[in-house]
Amino acid sequence: MNPRNKSAFTLVELLVVIAIIGILIALLLPAIQSAREAARRTGCMDNLKQMGLACSNYSNVKKALPPGKMSKCGVVEYTNWAIELLPFMDELALYRQYDFALENTDNTSLNSKTKATTGNLRVLQSPMIVHDCPSDPNPPALSVPQVTKTDPPSMSSSYKGVAGRGWYNGGGEAYWDSAKAAAGDNMRLLDRGPLPVVVTQTGQIGGGKDTCYMSTLSNEPVKIKQIIDGTSKTMLIGEYTTTTKPSGSATWMGATYDLGRPAYWANSVFGLNLAEISLPENAACRTNPLQCSLSLVTQNAPGGGPGTQVTLDPDYNKCADWTDPDPGSGTHAQPCKRTFTGVHSGGTGINFVFVDGSVHPMSTLADIRILSCLATISGGETISQIPQ
């Protein structure tokens, strides 16, 4: 029998086919990655939309926005905006586990043997899908806040409430997330945001004005009618993430946890779930933030500088080195800890939900002077167009 003729690829043809497939994959991979990031970005914006809707429902019922956080004079922290929103986000069961009479990080009811708790740690350590931006390079996790190092581990978040416009002066507490701010810090109501710290005698909503300075300025949550700049021109909640993590760990109840630098959705301490858009402390800038010298805002270099535009960069270490490189100052990199950052569009995009419920992508390269005006409820500035 005559053998049948068999056809086959030559080695050269096979190599050509493999090369073509490789080229097609190389061409398609960026498009696939772009599509995936677009989906992740949409997920982040959907989270913000849900929180904005919850704030709207809250204000309809309570006749005010939720407090950024509740505090007593002497800096004793209680509930915050994210905890207050739980019933309006189908999380009533978790909301009922929080004891509003106790301090926010209370652990007095923690059983040292079983590690079971009936206090507030159960809430602080609960994961919340709506607080996790899919683009955040840091997955949700329990960690000890790096700014305190002694607080119990809390669950991370990708979002912070807008407390207002801050002023970076290398010292003091000119930030609307802080109950420690004093008269000498020149705190002004026109810098207040929609979710500032609220300081009362009892640390509870409706607890009455106390004697410390911040309580004279902010002892009730913000009402919608107080947002004279317009609900469509006032940022409410924004993204926060960092691409650089702190080193070190902390021990809590015999377990070791990483030190963390994310937002923490249920933790009211410091600015862990609140932030500001900060400008450099300057008399001319205070008089008219929009006319603040652009060179002053952007003047940064390794070794420290007054500029705060760098605070929008998601690289925390870079921000810290370029604002206040002295960790022994006691005020190290305050505007970098109290800020908004995002990793969209290669690290140049941050999403915000506004008080009216609309969600807008903002560029980290946008003029920070304009962003600082969008962070206030009654600054009186005229912003004709939201920067993209």
FIZAKE-610496 format. One record per residue (C-alpha): residue in one letter; x, y, z. Coordinates in steps of 0.1 Angstrom, whole numbers, padded with zeros to 4 digits, always signed. Each point is the difference from the previous one (the first is absolute). Layout:
N
AXYZ...
END
This chain:
388
M+0000+0000+0000N+0012+0035-0008P+0005+0020+0031R-0024+0030+0004N+0014+0034-0005K-0002+0019+0034S+0000+0039+0002A+0015+0018+0030F+0013+0034+0011T+0036+0006-0006L+0021+0013+0029V+0001+0035-0016E-0038+0001-0005L-0005-0011+0036L+0023+0028+0013V-0019+0025-0022V-0034-0011+0015I+0014+0002+0035A+0014+0035-0006I-0033+0012-0014I-0019-0013+0030G+0025+0017+0023I-0005+0033-0018L-0038-0003+0002I+0002-0007+0037A+0023+0030+0005L-0024+0022-0019L-0030-0013+0020L+0014+0000+0035P+0000+0038+0005A-0036+0001-0012I-0009-0028+0024Q+0017+0018+0029S-0017+0032-0009A-0034-0017-0001R+0007-0016+0034E+0010+0034+0016A-0031+0016-0015A-0021-0026+0017R+0019+0005+0033R-0004+0037-0003T-0037-0004-0006G-0002-0022+0031C+0017+0028+0021M-0024+0026-0014D-0030-0023+0008N+0012-0003+0036L+0001+0038+0003K-0034+0003-0016Q-0015-0024+0026M+0016+0021+0028G-0012+0032-0015L-0036-0014-0002A+0003-0012+0036C+0010+0035+0011S-0030+0014-0018N-0024-0024+0016Y+0017+0007+0034S-0005+0037-0004N-0037-0005-0010V-0006-0018+0033K+0024+0019+0023K-0004+0034-0016A+0038+0002-0002L+0030-0018-0015P+0017-0025+0023P+0028+0014+0021G+0035-0006-0013K+0007-0013+0035M-0012+0007+0035S+0024+0012+0027K+0002+0015+0034C+0024+0027+0010G+0033-0017+0010V-0002-0020-0032V-0022-0030+0010E-0014-0015-0032Y-0033-0016-0006T-0021-0009-0031N+0007+0012-0035W-0017+0005-0034A+0006-0035-0013I-0015-0016+0032E-0030+0023-0002L-0007-0010-0035L-0002-0038+0007P-0038-0001+0004F-0004+0018-0034M+0023-0026-0017D-0019-0032+0011E+0024-0005+0029L-0024+0005+0029A+0012-0031+0018L+0036+0013+0001Y-0012+0034+0010R-0018-0015+0031Q+0033-0016+0011Y+0016+0035+0005D-0003+0015+0034F-0003+0038-0005A+0005+0007+0037L+0035-0016-0001E+0031+0016-0015N+0006-0010-0036T+0029-0024+0006D-0014-0013+0034N+0013-0035+0008T-0009-0002+0037S-0024-0029-0007L+0026-0020-0019N+0005-0034+0015S+0037-0007+0003K-0004-0037-0002T-0026-0004-0028K+0007+0033-0017A-0037+0004-0004T-0014+0035+0004T-0033+0017+0005G+0016+0035-0004N+0007+0020-0030L+0029-0020-0014R-0023-0024-0016V-0012+0028-0022L+0034+0016-0005Q+0013-0034-0012S-0028-0009-0024P+0007+0000-0037M-0023+0022-0022I-0001-0007-0037V-0013+0035-0008H+0032+0014+0016D+0023-0020-0022C+0010+0016-0033P+0009-0028-0025S+0029+0022-0013D+0015+0003+0034P+0034-0018-0001N-0004-0008+0038P-0026-0027+0005P-0023+0004+0030A+0018-0011+0032L+0002+0006+0037S+0030+0021+0010V+0010+0023+0028P-0001+0037-0011Q+0036+0012-0005V-0009+0034+0013T-0009-0014+0035K+0018-0033+0002T-0019-0008+0032D-0036-0002-0011P-0016-0033-0007P+0001-0014-0035S-0028+0013-0022M-0013-0009-0035S+0013+0021-0028S-0019+0021-0025S+0006+0018-0033Y-0020+0031+0008K-0001+0030+0023G-0026+0026+0007V+0007+0037-0010A+0005+0019+0033G+0009+0033-0017R+0030+0021-0011G+0031-0004+0021W+0030+0023+0004Y+0034-0015+0002N+0022+0022+0022G+0025-0026+0012G-0017-0002+0034G-0033+0006+0018E-0032-0017-0009A-0016+0022-0027Y-0021-0030-0013W-0037-0005+0002D+0004-0037+0010S+0017+0011+0033A-0017+0009+0033K+0035+0012+0012A+0000+0031-0022A+0003+0032+0020A-0008+0037-0005G+0036+0006-0010D-0004-0024-0029N-0024+0025-0017M-0027-0025-0006R-0028+0016-0021L-0035-0011-0008L+0005+0008-0037D+0026-0028-0001R-0025-0026+0015G-0010-0029-0022P-0031-0022+0000L+0014-0026+0024P+0020+0018+0027V+0007-0011+0035V-0029+0008+0024V+0010+0008+0036T-0026-0001+0027Q-0001-0004+0038T-0010-0036-0001G+0016-0010-0033Q-0034-0009-0013I-0021+0017-0027G-0021+0027+0017G+0023+0000+0031G+0003+0038+0001K+0028+0024-0004D+0031-0005+0022T+0027+0025+0010C+0029-0009-0023Y+0006+0020-0031M-0011-0025-0026S-0033-0006+0018T-0008+0037-0004L+0005-0004-0037S-0015-0035-0006N-0024-0015+0025E-0027-0012-0024P+0001-0019-0033V-0002+0020-0032K-0035+0006-0014I-0007+0001-0037K-0012+0036+0002Q+0035+0010+0013I+0016-0012-0033I-0002+0034-0016D+0026-0008-0026G-0024-0025-0015T-0004-0038+0004S+0013-0005-0035K+0032+0020+0007T+0008-0017+0034M+0020-0032+0003L-0013-0025+0026I+0021-0032-0001G+0031-0008-0019E+0026-0027-0006Y+0031-0005+0020T+0027-0026-0006T+0038-0002+0001T+0025-0019-0021T+0026+0000+0027K-0005-0017+0033P+0016+0006+0034S+0024-0025+0014G-0004-0017+0034S-0026-0018+0020A-0019+0003+0032T-0013-0026+0025W-0036-0001+0011M-0014-0026+0024G+0029-0023-0008A-0003+0002-0037T+0023+0019-0024Y-0015+0024-0026D+0016+0022-0027L+0001+0037+0005G-0023+0015-0026R-0005+0033-0017P-0034-0005-0018A-0033+0017+0010Y-0019-0019+0027W-0038+0002-0006A-0012-0004+0036N+0030+0015+0019S-0006+0036+0011V+0035+0007+0014F+0021+0027-0016G-0009+0004-0037L-0003-0037-0007N-0033+0003-0018L+0000+0038-0006A+0022+0022-0021E+0005+0035-0013I+0013+0017-0031S+0028+0021+0014L+0017+0032-0011P+0032+0015+0014E-0004+0024+0029N+0003+0035-0014A-0019+0032+0006A-0007+0006-0037C-0013-0036-0004R-0022+0004+0030T-0015+0032-0014N-0008-0016-0034P+0009-0037-0005L-0006+0003-0038Q+0026+0028-0002C+0026-0019+0021S+0033+0001-0019L+0003-0030-0023S+0038-0001+0007L-0007-0002+0037V-0025-0029-0004T+0023-0020-0023Q+0034+0009+0016N+0012-0034+0012A+0033-0017+0000P+0017-0028+0019G+0010+0016+0033G-0034+0016+0006G-0020+0029-0013P-0033+0018+0005G-0018-0013-0030T-0029-0024+0004Q-0008-0010-0036V+0022-0031+0007T-0025-0011+0027L-0023-0013-0028D+0028-0024-0011P-0007-0037+0010D+0036-0005+0010Y-0001+0009+0037N+0038-0002+0004K+0005+0025-0027C-0026+0024+0015A+0016-0003+0035D+0035+0007-0014W-0012+0029-0020T-0020+0018+0028D+0015-0007+0034P+0029-0024+0000D+0007+0003+0037P-0018-0029+0018G+0011+0014+0033S-0020+0032-0004G-0032-0016+0014T-0019+0013-0030H+0017-0021-0026A-0019+0001-0034Q-0033+0010+0015P-0015+0010-0034C+0011-0034-0014K-0019-0018+0027R-0031+0022-0004T-0005-0001-0037F-0017-0018-0030T+0019-0020-0026G-0009-0025-0027V+0017-0025-0023H-0022+0003-0030S+0015+0010-0034G+0035-0009+0012G-0003+0017+0033T-0015+0033-0013G-0036-0005+0007I-0022+0003+0031N-0038-0006+0002F-0023+0021+0022V-0037-0001+0007F-0015+0034+0004V-0028+0010+0025D-0025-0001-0028G+0009-0037-0006S+0019+0005-0033V+0034-0018-0003H+0028+0017-0018P+0035-0011-0009M+0026+0026+0010S+0036+0003-0011T+0028+0000+0025L+0015+0025-0024A-0029+0024+0003D+0005+0033+0017I-0001-0008+0037R-0012+0036+0007I-0032-0008-0018L-0003-0034+0017S+0003+0017+0034C-0030+0022-0009L-0020-0031-0009A+0008-0014+0034T-0019+0028+0018I-0037+0006+0005S+0000+0038+0004G+0033+0014-0014G-0019+0023-0024E+0023-0007-0029T-0014-0001-0035I+0010-0033-0017S-0015+0000-0035Q+0012-0035-0010I+0010-0031+0019P+0036-0008-0010Q+0006-0034-0017
END
